[in-house]
Each structure stands twice: as structure tokens, then as C-alpha cells.
Amino acid sequence: MLLHFYDHVSSTHRMQNGNAHHTLTYWSVFFSFGLCIAFLGPTICDLQSQTNSTIDQITWVFFSQQFCLLIGSSIGGVFKRTLLSALSALFVSALIISVIFAIIPLCNNVLLLAVAMAVSGLAMGIIDTIANIQLVTIYQKDSAVFLQALHFFIGFGALVSPLIADPFLSEGGCGNSTGNGSQIMHHVRFMLRHTPILEPNITQSHPVHAGEEEESSVHYAFWIMALINIPVPLAVLFLMYREQLIPCCPSGTPRLLDKDELAMEHQQGAESTEEEQKEHEAGGHGDIFSCCRNDNLRGLPVSFFMIHILGGLVLFMTDGIVGAYAGFVYYYGVAPPMSLPPKTAGYLASIFWAAITAGRLLSIPLSYRFQPVRLLMFNLAGAIVTVLMLLIFYTSSTFLFVGTCLCGLFLSSIFPCMLAYTEDILDYQGCATSVLVTSAGMGEMVMQVLVGSIIHTEGSYSFLLCGMVIACLGFIVFIGLMLFHRMHRNYLTGTKKKSAMVEEPAGEQDGSAKTEQKENS
């Protein structure tokens, strides 16, 4: 299905002259993004035991990753100035993710783990901004389909990550979740586990010394993910070599082009030069700081700014739900009243990301047939209804799995649809991509810390209640965005009418002047 729509759209001129290779590379880099964003949820208890921390302390590991992801998203546009800097940043970022996977098992305290996750978050933010900007710049009006495919690969990587981690998760669950009480329970479980009456065969074959605990094997999962991610930076490196952007390597043989292709490349080069000049004057798809410094923003209407703000707030809410749900659904599953076995609860994150992956794959043909605003309305309403049903049937473990699947389906395509929707409103001349990517990263950062703190103090049931409140706020903000879209459209219509009225008298004056000149002659 993905290849069918890719081939269908490739019949247009936008897919010619090497765009296919660039697009596939950007998609593969987003696989690294998804691989890195989803492993914290199911491994949270093992990492908690590895670092000897509480659930409240391990929440700050989420914060460090999302905070640096926000920074990376904000500065990612800087590397878009040239193709060399963009691909170099993608190569380094994808390589950093593999290195971080390899060193996570060596982090023995929560501070070292937070630093490692902060570095990975910085790499993820750079990947997020550059890949989105490049695809929007290449395809513009056709970008909705390709953005859906791009974010499908996030879901695919996020699906693979929990599946790799699940066989290596420990059976004991979260041991240090709530201070002294949990430490006492952990000690009781330890004493009962190693009582000769209860487990004679185990104690005879494996004598246990005092203070010894079950050894976790989750480090194998991280090393496997590091190896799986290695082909991604290699793919970026190959694209750089193909484009002759590696200074230390001999340039490859240039591809033979016929006259038409040479003329087309020359024309595209001239158009790109003009676009770069316009982008430099009007801000373009640069980093968010250059957007804020743009002097041409002074004459723009209020609706222009409100579209950026409200679009960012919608993604702040919805991506915040995605981050919080993926991060804490495992903890919610093993905690009362669900009290699922750790192995069973480990599948919740996999099902959530599998639903996101399937939803983004399904959204590729849907975005080709329906406008992004309709998909956004449907997905936001569906997310609210799903979380409401999870609240009603909060004791049903079966509906927890069903609701997790539905929640992933509805939340899956909100980000690419919002990106295509706002860029279409602003005619691809604003800084919407950088603003939206930054807002989404900020939402994941804030909501994970907020929801984690509330769960720590109020209990696991507050997890779903927080999701319901956030989803309703996001829907209200989206209604406001649609109202400002109408205001901005009316403003553009009025501006075009005024410019037409100004040009018409000028044309009449020129015509009368020519007539007088003829009569005098």
C-alpha cells in the first residue's frame, strides 16, 4: 500500500531528479527516532532497578530526553541551510542514537541515565525538524501523503523497540516505585522468593546469598537495538556519497543526463536560488529563533500568529498524550486495580505503537482523499471518546488492550495532518514546521513530567483522568484554530481585492497616457 501511493505520486515532476532517494533516506532516519522514543515505557521498571531509583526520579529521565528533544527541534532548522549540513546532522544524530543504546546498560545511577537520554533527545530533535522541513520543502502541496509515510516510520521503529525489549524484561515488576513501603515489600518478596520451602529446586540448584537480587538481562535488548539502528547512519552516509558531499572520499562518477534533464536541473537550480533568497528575506523554514527575529512579521495580521500558536497548542496536547501514554501505560497496567503480570503489561506499549504504525499507514491513502482538517476533527473526537471509555471500564483488562489500540489509531496521524494543515493555510511561507515540531516536543516533555508526578502522588487512576482532560483541551483549541483560519482566509481575500483595485487604476492611467501620446503625435 505504501509503495503503491508512493509510485502514484511519483508520476508528478516532484519525484524526479533524485527526490526518491532523499525521501527514502528521511523515512529511514525516522525509524531511528521511533526506535529511541518507545523503549523507556516497557523498560522503566528494569531501568528503575538498574539505577536504584523511584518512579518519581525516573520520570526526570523522560524530562531530560524531551527537554533536549525540544532544544534539538528548535535549533534543527540551522542545519537546513545547505544539503551538506542537513545530511551531516542527520548522519551524526542517527549514529549518536546507536551509541546511546550501547551505553545505557552501563548507567548505574539515574543522573548518568538522564545525561545519556538528554544526548539522545538532542539527536532526535534534530532529526525531527530536518526531516519534516525537507519533505515539506520538496513536496509542498503534496507533502501530506509523504508526511504520513514519514511518521509511519516513527511508529514502525516504536513498534520494534518494545518487541525487542519484551523477552528481556524482568518478572518482578517495579520494585522502588513508592519509597519505604515499596522497599519493605521488595524485601518481603525477596525473602519469600528464596525460601527453601517455597522454591526448593531453585535454591538447591542456585544457592542464593543474602542481599542477592534477580539479575536483569535487559541490557541485551539495548545492544540489539544499537545493532539494528546501525544501517540508518550508513544509509545517510551513502546518500552523502551519492550526492558527492563527502570531502575525504573521491567523487563518484556523475550520472549522465540528457539535454532535457540538464535543462530541468538548470531551471530548478535557478528556482531554488530564488526560493533561498525569498526564504532569507521572509524567514522561510528556518529555525524557530530566526522566525522570531523576522522583521517582515510586523505587518502581518493577528490571525497569522494565532494559527501558529493554536496549531502548536494542539500538538502540545496531543503529542503530550502520546508521550505520557507510551511512557506510563505499562506502569498503569502492573499497578492496581489492573495488576497485570509484567510480561502481559509489556505488550501494552507494543500494541499502542503498533496501532500508531497501522494508523499512519492507513492515513496515507486517507490523506490523499480527504482534507487534513477533516481527519484532524475525526481523530481528536475519537481520542476523546476512547479515553472516556477507558475511564468508564477502568477495571477491565480486556478493554485496556482494546482502548490502547484505538487510542493509538486516533492519535497516530494528528501530527502530520496538523503540519500539512497549517502549512497549507500559510501557503508554505511561514515558520509553521519549526513552531509545530518545537511545540510537539515541548508537549511530550511537560506532559510526561506532569502525568508522572500526578501518578506518583494521586495513584494510577489519575493516568486516564489526565489523558481525558488534555484531550478535551486539545479539541477546544482546535476549534479556535478553525475560527482563526476563517479570519485569515477573509484577510487574504480582502488583501487580494485591494491589490486588484490598486492595479486597475494604474493600468487605466497607463492606457490613457498612451492614447494622449498617439493623439499628440
N, C-alpha and C positions, 0 to 999 in steps of 0.2 A: 504493500500500500504506500509506504513512504517513498520507495523508488518510483512508483507509478506517478505520483504527483510531482516528484522531483523532475522526472523526464517530461511531464506535461508542461510545466512552467519553463523548462529549459528550452522549449521551442522558441521562446522570445529571445530578442537580441541581448538581453541582460546576462544570459547564461553563457555567452560566447566569450572567447578570448581569455580563458583560464579562470573564470569565476567559479567553475565547478570544483576545481582543486582547492581553492581558498575556502569555499563553503564547507566541503567535507572536512577540512582541517579544523575549522572553527567548531564544527559539530563534535569532532573527536576530543578537542580540548575541554568542551563542556562535560564530557564523560568524566574527566578528572575532577571537575567541580562537583559533580554529583557523587562521585566515589568518596570525596573528602567530607561532604556535608552530612552524610547519613550515618556514619559509623558510631558517632558518640551516643546515639539513643540506646541501641541494644547493648553496647559495651559499658554503659555508665556504671553498673554495679561492679564489674571487674576492674575498671579504672579507679573506682572508689576504693576498692580493697588494695589495689596496687599502690595508690598514693596515701592510703590510710586517712581518708577524709570523709566528711559528712556530705549529705545531699546538698546542703546549702553551700558548702565550699566548692563542690564540683560544679555547681551552677555557674560559678565565675569562670570556669573553663569555657563554657558556652559564650559567656560575655566577652572574653578575650578574643575568641575566634571571630565573633560577629562584629566587635568593635574594630578590629583590624580589617575585616572584610569591608566595613564601611569606609575606612581610610583608603583601602585599595580601590574601591569603586569611585571614590572622589577624585583620586589622582590618576585613575586609569586612562582618562582622556588625554593626558600629557603624552603618552606613548603612541598616540594615533597620528602624530604629525607626519611621519613617513612610514612606509610599509616595513622598512628595516627595523625601526624601533618597535613597531607593533608586534611583529613576529618574534623579535628578540625577547620582548617582555613575556610573550606567551610561552616561548621555549623555557625561559628561566623559571617562570611560575609553575609550569607543569612538572619540571624537574624537581623543584622545591617540594611539591606535594609528595613525590615518591620518597624523597629523603626524610620528610617528616613522618611518613608511615613507618619507615625503618627505625627511627629513633624513639618513637612513642613508648615501646616496651622498656626503654632504659630510663624513663622518667619516674623516679621513685617518690617524688612529692608533688603536691598539687601545683606549686609555683613553676616547676620545670615543665609540667604538662601544659600549664596555661601559656607559657612562653612559646612552646612548640606549636600550640594551636593558634597563637597570635600570628606567627610567621605564616602558617598555612592559610589563615584568614586573609592576610595581605595578598598572598598569591591568588586566592580565589576571587578577591575583589577586582584585581587587575584583569583576570580572565573574563569576569562577568561583563565589565564595561567595554573592553576592547572587542570581544566577540559580538556583542549586541550592536555596538556602533558600526562595526564593519559591515554587518549584514544589512542594517538599515540604510547605510550609505550606498551599498551596492544595488539593493533591490527596491528601495523606497516604497512605491505604491504596492509592489508585490511582496513586501517584506513580511506580511502577516503569516504566510504559509511557511516561510523559512525560519521565522522566529519560533513558530510552534515546533518545527522539527528540531531547532536548536535546543529548546527547553525539554524536548523529549529525551535528549541525551543526558540532561541532568537527572531526569527520572530513571533512566536506564542505569546510570552509574550509582545512583542512590538505591536502586533495587539490588544491584550486585553486592554492594557493601554489606548490608545486614545478612545476606545469604552466606557470604563468606565467613562472617563473624559467628553465625549461629552455632555451628558444630563445636566451636571452641569456648562457648560461654560456660561459666561455672554453674553448678547446680544449686549453690547456696543462696542465691539472690543477693539483695543489698544488705550488707552487714552493718554499716555505720551510718544509717540514714538519720537517726534521731538521737544523738548524744549518748548519755549514760545508760538510758533504758535499753537502747539497741545493743550497747556493748555487753550488758548483762545477758540479754537474750542470745547474743552471739556466743558468749561463754557457755551458757546452758546448752545450746545446740552443739557446741564443740565437745562438751563433756558427754552428752548423750550419744553423739556420733561415734565416739571412741570407747564406749562402754563394752567390755567383753561379752556381757550377757546379750546385748542387742546385736552386736556385729562380731561374733566370734571368728568367723572365717577371715574377715578383713584384718582384725587385729593380730591374728596368728600369722598371716602371710605378710603383713606390712606392719611391723611394730611401730607404734607412734610414741614419740617423746612429748613431754609436757611443753605446751606453747606452740606446737607444730600445727599449721593450718593447711587446708587444702590448696595445693599449688594450682594457679591458673595457667591455662595454655592459650590465652587469647593473643599472646604475642605472635603466635604463628599466623593468625588471621591478618595482623598488620603487615607482616613480612610478605604474605601472599598478595595483599593489596598493593604493596610497593612494587612487586614484580609485574602485576597486571597493568599498572599505570605507566611502566617504562616505555611501551610503544608510542604513547602520546607525545612526549617531547621529541622522540625520534621522527614522528610524522611532521611536526613543526620544523624540525631541522631539515628534513627532506624538501619541504616546501621552500625554505630559505635557499637551499642549494639549487632547486629548480628555477627559482627567480634570480639566481646569481647574486645573492645578498650576503654570502659568507666570504669575507676578505681573505681568510687564510687558505681557502680551498681554490683550486683552479676553476675557472668558469667553465661551465658545461657548454656543449655545442648549442648555439642558438637555434631555435626552431625555425624552419623555413616557412616563410609566409608569402602568399601570393599578393598580387597588387591590391586586390580588394581588401585583404586583411591588413596590409600595410597602411592603406588609406584610412581604414576604420580605426586602427590604433593611433594614427596621427591625429585624427579627429577627436578621439576620446582623450588623447593627451592634452589637446587644446582645451577641451571642455573641462577636464579635471583641473587644469591650471586656473581657468576662470572660476570654477567652483571653490578651489582653495583660496583664491583671492576674496571671493564673496564671503567665505566662511571666516576668513581672517577679519573681515570688516564687520560681519554680523554676529560673530560668536560661534555659530555652527555647532557641531557635535564635539566640542572640546570638553575639557574637564570642568567640573562644577564651579571652580574658582574663577576661571576665565569667563564663564557665563555670568557670574555675579558682577564682574568688572566691565561688562559690555556697556559702552556709552549709548548705543542705539536703543537701549531699553527704556529710555526716558520718555519717548513719545508713544509708547505702546499703551493700550487700554488696560483697565483693571482685569478684564476677563482673561487676558493673556497670562497674567501672573497667577490668577486663581486656578486656571487649568493646570498649571504646573503644580501648585500647592495641593489642590484636591486630588489630582491624579497620584501624587506622591503619597498622600494620606491613605488612599485606598490600598495601595501596595504596602504601606506601613502596617495596616491592619491585617491584610490577607496573608502576606508573607510572614508576618509575625505569628499568625495561626499555624502556618506550615512549619515554621521552625520550632514552635512550642509543642505542637502535636508530635512531630517526629522525635523531639528530644525527650518527652516525658510520657508518651503513651505506654512504653514498656514499664516504667515505674508505676503508672496508674494501674496496669494490668496485674502486677505482682502484689500491689497493696490491697488491703480490704476496701470495699466489700468484694472485689473480684477475686483476689488471692489466687491468681492463676499460677501454675508451675512456671519457673523461669524459662524453660525451653519452649513452652507454649506461648508465653508472652513475648518471647523473642521474635515470633512470626508477625506480631502486630506491625512493627516498623517495616518489615519486608512487604506486608500486604499494603501498607499505606503508600510506600514508594512504588510498588507495582501498579497500584491504581493511578498514581500520578503519571507514571510512564504510559499506561494504556490510555489515560485521558488525553495526554498530549499527542499521542499517535492518532487518536480519534479526532482531535481538534484540527489536524492538518486538512482533511477534506471538508470539515465543517467551516473552517475559516475561509476556505475557498468559495463556499456557497453563501455564508451568512456574514453580515457585518459584525465587526468586533463588539459594538455596543450591545447587540442582542445576545451574543454569547456571554458578555460580562453580566448582564442582567440575570440571565438564566443561572449562571454559575454561582453568583452571590446569593440568590434566593435559595438555590439548592443546598448551599453550605449551611445557611441558617436553619433550614428545615432538618437537615441531618443532625446537627449538633443538638437541636431541640429534642429530637427523638432519642439521642444518646442520653440526654438528661432524664427523659421520662423512663427509659428502660435501663437505668444505671446499674441494676443488679444482674442483667442478662449478659453473660459472657458471649453468647452466640451473636447477639445484636452488636456487641462491641466490635467483633470482627466485621460484620456487615456494615456497620456505621463507619468504621475506619476505611473500608473500601470506598463507600460512597463519598466520604469526606475528601479522600484523595482525588476522586474523579472530578468533583466540583471545583476543587481548588487548583487543579492541575494547570489550566490554561488561562488563569486570570492575569498573570504577569505578562505573557506575550500579547494577549489581547489588549491589555491596557497600554502597553508600549506602542502597538500599532494604532490604537485608537487616538491617543494623544498626539502622536507624530502626524497622523493624518489631519487632525484638527489644525495643527500649527504649520501644515504644509512643509514639513521636514526642514524647517529653517531655524528652529529654536534649539534649546538645550534639554529637551524633554528626556532623551535617553539617559543622560548623565544624572538628571534630577531623580528620575524614577528608579534607576538602579541604586542610587545612593539611599533613597527613601526606603526601598525594599530591604536593603542591608541593615539600615537603622531599625526597621521594624522587627526583624529577626533578633537583633541584638537586645533591644529593650524588652520585647515580649518574653523572650526566654528567661531573662533575669527576673522579670516581674512575676511571671507564672511560677517559676521555680521557688521564689520567695513565698508566694501565697500558698503553694502546696506544702512547703515546709512548716508554715505556721497554722494553716487552716485545715489541712488534710487533703486527701487525694480527690475528693468530690469537687473541690474548687477548680480542678483542672478543666472540667467540662463547662462549669459556670463561666469561667474566664473566656473560654472559646465562644460561648454564646454572646456575651457582651461585646467582645471585639468584632464578631461577625455582624452584629446589628449596627454598630457604629460605622463599619466599613460600608454597609449598604446605604446608610443615611448620607455619608459623604459622597457616594457615587451619584445619588440623586442630585446633590448640589453641583457635582461636576457636569451633569447633563444640562442643568439650567444655565450654567456659565458657558457651556458650549453653544447654546442657542444665542446667548448675548453676544458672544464673539462672532458668530456667523452673521448676525444682524449688523455688527460693527463693520465687518469686511464688506458686506453688501452696500452699506452706506458709503464707505470709502471709495468703492469702485464707481458708484453713481456720481460722486463729487468729482472724481478724476475725469470721468467721461464728460461731465458738464464743462469742466475747465478746458479740456482738449478741443471740444466742439467749437466754442467761440474763437479760439486761436486759429483753427482751421478755416473758419469763415473769414477772419481778418486777412489771412494769407491769400485766400481766393479773391477778395475784393481788391487787395493791393495789386495782384497780378492783372486784374481787369482794368484798373486805372492805368497801369503801365502800358497795356496794349492800346488803350484809347489815346494816350498822350503820344505814343509812337505813330 
